[in-house]
Amino acid sequence: MAISKTLFSLVVEETDRSRAFWATQPWIDAARRDEVAAADVLVAPWVDLKDGHKLFPQGAADFIKDLRAAAGSHSVVVAVERAQYEEIALYSDHWRLPTLICSQILLPIVIGLLTNHIDRSITEDTKPSIVEMELIVEGSGGKCIAVKYKGPPEVMIAEIEEQVKRCLPKGNGRTPKTSRQ
């Protein structure tokens, strides 16, 4: 019996999971809806895992703290209430990051934050073979794309930037769906 392991996967698709979508979720307190919708960078949970729980990958709290420290005047908001925050440990040599949502205008800042976090967090001794994350970018004209990356950490940033540039060119409302596996 052969065992297979995905070493690289890149999926880019249109999505409706914008900051406005997350602000309307039933678990978001009405008093925080405007904060979630207006966040410069929104950190969203995984919601389609076990029993409808809203989960973040293990280590997400440290990642969020690091993002906030580096974000300066830009707001980094978590799309769950503090009492509902849960992390899940998925044991492997993969490094999983939470889903991030931002506008196309703020993408260079988010890319810089991700690059700095990766540079500070990954050493040769702790280097994972695979990094997994999803970045949702809100483009002009209300179009959003989700870039789901699973692959080596060395090329993650370049792959995400290339796909966003290709699928959300400035001023173009069209967003094609692509997939590479």
C-alpha positions in Angstrom: 0.0 0.0 0.0 1.5 3.3 -1.1 1.4 6.3 1.1 1.3 9.7 -0.6 2.3 13.1 0.8 1.5 16.4 -0.9 4.7 18.4 -1.2 3.3 21.4 -3.0 -0.2 22.7 -3.6 -1.3 26.2 -4.7 -5.0 26.9 -5.2 -6.3 30.4 -6.1 -10.0 30.9 -6.3 -12.7 33.6 -5.9 -14.2 33.7 -2.5 -16.9 35.7 -0.6 -15.1 35.5 2.7 -14.1 39.2 2.9 -13.8 41.1 6.1 -17.5 42.0 5.8 -18.4 38.3 5.6 -16.5 37.6 8.9 -18.1 40.6 10.6 -21.5 39.1 10.1 -20.7 35.7 11.6 -23.0 34.8 14.5 -20.2 34.3 16.9 -19.0 37.9 16.5 -20.4 40.2 19.2 -22.5 43.0 17.7 -20.2 45.6 19.4 -17.2 44.2 17.5 -18.7 43.9 14.0 -17.5 47.3 12.8 -14.0 46.6 14.2 -13.8 43.2 12.3 -15.1 44.8 9.1 -12.7 47.7 9.2 -9.6 45.7 10.3 -6.5 46.4 8.2 -5.5 42.7 8.7 -8.1 40.2 9.8 -7.0 36.8 11.3 -9.8 34.3 10.7 -10.3 30.9 12.2 -10.7 27.5 10.5 -14.4 26.8 10.8 -14.9 23.7 8.8 -13.0 21.3 11.0 -14.2 19.4 14.0 -17.9 19.9 15.0 -18.1 23.5 13.8 -15.6 24.8 16.3 -13.7 27.9 15.3 -10.1 26.8 15.5 -6.6 28.3 14.9 -3.5 26.3 14.3 -1.2 25.8 17.2 1.1 28.8 17.7 -1.4 31.3 16.2 -1.5 33.4 19.3 2.3 34.0 19.1 1.9 34.7 15.4 -0.8 37.2 16.0 1.2 38.9 18.8 4.2 39.2 16.4 2.0 40.6 13.6 0.5 43.2 16.0 3.9 44.3 17.2 5.2 44.7 13.7 2.0 46.3 12.2 2.6 49.7 13.7 -0.5 51.8 13.2 -2.3 49.1 11.1 -4.9 47.1 13.0 -4.7 43.4 13.4 -8.0 41.9 14.5 -9.0 38.3 15.3 -12.4 37.2 14.0 -13.5 35.4 17.2 -14.3 36.6 20.6 -11.5 36.1 23.2 -13.5 33.5 25.1 -14.0 31.4 21.9 -10.4 31.3 20.9 -9.1 27.8 20.5 -6.0 26.3 19.0 -5.6 22.8 17.6 -2.3 20.9 17.5 -1.8 18.9 14.3 1.4 17.0 14.7 3.7 16.9 11.8 6.7 18.9 10.5 4.3 21.3 8.8 4.1 24.9 10.0 0.5 26.1 9.8 -0.4 29.8 9.9 -3.9 31.2 10.4 -6.0 32.6 7.6 -5.3 36.3 6.9 -7.6 38.7 5.1 -6.5 42.1 3.8 -7.2 44.6 1.0 -5.1 44.6 -2.1 -3.8 48.1 -1.1 -2.4 46.7 2.2 -1.0 43.5 0.6 2.6 44.8 0.5 2.4 45.5 4.2 1.0 42.0 5.0 3.7 40.4 2.8 6.3 42.4 4.7 4.9 41.2 8.0 4.8 37.6 6.8 8.3 37.8 5.5 9.6 39.3 8.8 7.8 36.7 10.9 9.1 33.8 8.8 12.7 35.2 8.9 12.5 35.5 12.7 10.7 32.2 13.4 12.4 29.7 11.1 15.9 28.7 11.7 17.8 25.8 10.2 17.1 23.8 13.3 13.4 24.5 13.3 12.8 24.8 9.5 9.6 22.9 8.5 9.5 21.1 5.3 6.0 22.5 4.5 4.3 25.8 5.4 0.5 26.0 5.0 -1.6 29.1 5.0 -4.5 30.9 3.3 -4.4 34.6 2.4 -7.6 36.3 1.2 -7.1 39.5 -0.7 -9.9 41.9 -1.4 -9.4 43.6 -4.8 -11.1 46.5 -6.4 -14.7 46.1 -7.5 -15.5 43.9 -4.6 -13.7 40.8 -5.9 -11.8 38.6 -3.4 -9.4 35.8 -4.0 -8.2 33.2 -1.7 -4.6 31.9 -2.1 -4.2 28.6 -0.4 -0.5 27.7 -0.2 1.1 24.4 1.0 4.7 24.0 0.2 8.3 24.9 1.0 8.8 28.1 3.1 11.5 29.4 0.7 9.0 30.1 -2.1 5.8 30.9 -0.2 6.0 34.7 -0.4 7.0 34.8 -4.1 4.2 32.4 -5.0 1.5 34.3 -3.1 2.7 37.6 -4.6 2.7 36.2 -8.1 -0.8 34.8 -7.9 -2.3 37.9 -6.4 -0.7 40.1 -9.1 -1.9 37.7 -11.8 -5.4 37.3 -10.5 -6.1 40.8 -9.1 -4.4 43.2 -11.4 -5.0 46.8 -10.4 -8.2 48.1 -12.0 -9.4 44.7 -13.3 -12.4 43.1 -11.7 -11.8 39.7 -13.3 -10.4 37.0 -11.2 -9.7 33.6 -12.8 -9.6 30.4 -10.8 -6.3 28.5 -11.0 -4.9 25.4 -9.3 -1.4 23.8 -9.2 -0.7 20.6 -7.4 
